[in-house]
């Protein structure tokens, strides 16, 4: 590995990131096409925007709910008993609403089987309906168990005013609850009130009709809309455009309206419901007619029916975009990502791009929703962010591996504790550039090691040498030195590179003294073997070129130049003189920190001029080698 080459870990330069981008892109397209794993994301996002938008939407005031609420149940229980009430009550209310000129009365109370105990109650209801053409009733389509279950639709097609396609099955059947309590003349004003739930259990649309065996059964809102001349949208269902709150339409308590009918002096306006669409239903907690919707988890069923009729009356519905739009949005997001990879953007730039794109798409989606258009941005955004997170995770793991590599490389020649500090500060291998620096170099060699190795078993020699070198390496690191290399039994180290050390000469000399003391302790613990090592140490201070040197397959951080050569030669001059010799340059750089003995001038191989050499003694009073 070339340590001089740039290692911009967070940059997206590797071809594998193109692979990640393309893989996520293909997964996004597959999800949109047939997997639909993330369909709930789009649904949830649109629901959140719908809730936000409803703050500015008000229901049509001409649609009123006569509400069988909790208070009505309590009040009416004292008069007519517990719910379900006698059907004559509905007849009386229907008469009053028609007398006031209500444009339509829609029952959201299911009336199917005749009252066998009180048949006169059904009679009152049907008499109230006599001659009425604007009262509508619910029917319900049940879950099918088998094809032969239910009523034969051809038998009820005329009375229910069902339309049939050219290929309608004459034997087609549907399991339906029909209003046998009503006179057949009212059956043509019935419609389905089946609730449409999406896969997540939330209702977002209402049926316009259900087709069974070629027979088209209209929904209750569609039946009302057709009778009142409202234009129906295309399709078998439509997405509801919701309003604010759990009771956006005007509510009148059923008990208040019914009580007012018996009063001589009426308290309510005589034309309260004139030209209005009145829906009779319940918001009572006891009757539990609640459904999950985008605007609330417990919206009364009567409000859902009112919302559907309101939407049809005013031509409002949420429209979905063309099926190709989600695919286009995915491409709109991913093409800039691929372009960013090509231009070698880093993760921060990609993050800014994605945040900007996310805000822009969310803004467009909300703007489109204000025009009753659902823009599916959730899935494209999720996959775009998935790519970013995968790229960020990959960059993080790559950075961690790079840190570990830097620690491994730097720990070969620096104190591991210093290495961790340098890596934590963000120092990278490429930051350690080749340069000329003033350093203090140290060479240490074991005297007579060749003879020792020839007289002892190889395993014993290697074990002894390893223990010795480990101890002396710790001394180099302890004094802040850089371990260059081991040359057989010799040690080469230097100070003031790669990290700055203003007192590198003092630290190098202190290390040399410490190495001599460590040797004495090593020999003491090794006395039983009969082996006592001796060493020579040479030090010189001067300019040298430091940096990574070698081939692409193997590099070493080292120092080269005359300063290094002289340091090595001084180590050889210690023989017969002393254990440690330093040059005049090193002696001068140490100042008064140590006491030195002048050993005169020596002429070393490769240099014409003689070199003044000194031997450091113990630390001066008040100081120590360790303190240095």
Buried (B, 14 or more C-beta within 10 A) or exposed (E): EBBBEEBEBBBBEBEEBEEBBEEBBEBBBEBBEEEEEBBBBBBBBBBEBBBEBBEEBEBBEBBBBBBBBBBBBEBBEEEEEEBEBBBBBBBBBBBBBBEBEBBBBBBBBBBBEBBEEEEEBBBBBBEBBEEBEBBBBBBBBEEEEEEEEBBBBBEBBEBBBBEBEEEBBEEBBBBBBBBEBBBEBBBBBBBBBBBBBBEEEBBBBBBBBBBBBBBBBBBBBBBBBBBBEBEBBEEBBBBBBBBBBBBBBBBBBBBBBBBBEEEEEEEBEEEBBEEBBBBBBBBBEEBEBBBBBBBBEEBBBBBBBBBBBBBBBBEBBBEEBEEEBBBEBBBBBBEBBBEBBEEEBBBEBBBEBBEEBBEEBBEEBBEBBEEBBBBBBBBBBBBBBBBBEBBBEBBEEBEEEBBEBBBEBBBBBBBEEBBBEBBEEEBBBBEBEEEEBBBBBBBBBBBEBEEBBEEBEEEEBEEBBEEBBEBBBEBBBBBBBBBBEEEEBBBBBBBBBBBEBEBBBBBBBBBBBBBBEBBEEBBEEBEEEEBEBBBBBBBBBBEBBBBBEEEEEEBEBBBEBEBBBBBBBBBBBBEEBBBBBBBBBBBEBBEEBBEBEEBEEBEBEEEEEEBBBBBBEEBEEEBEBEEB
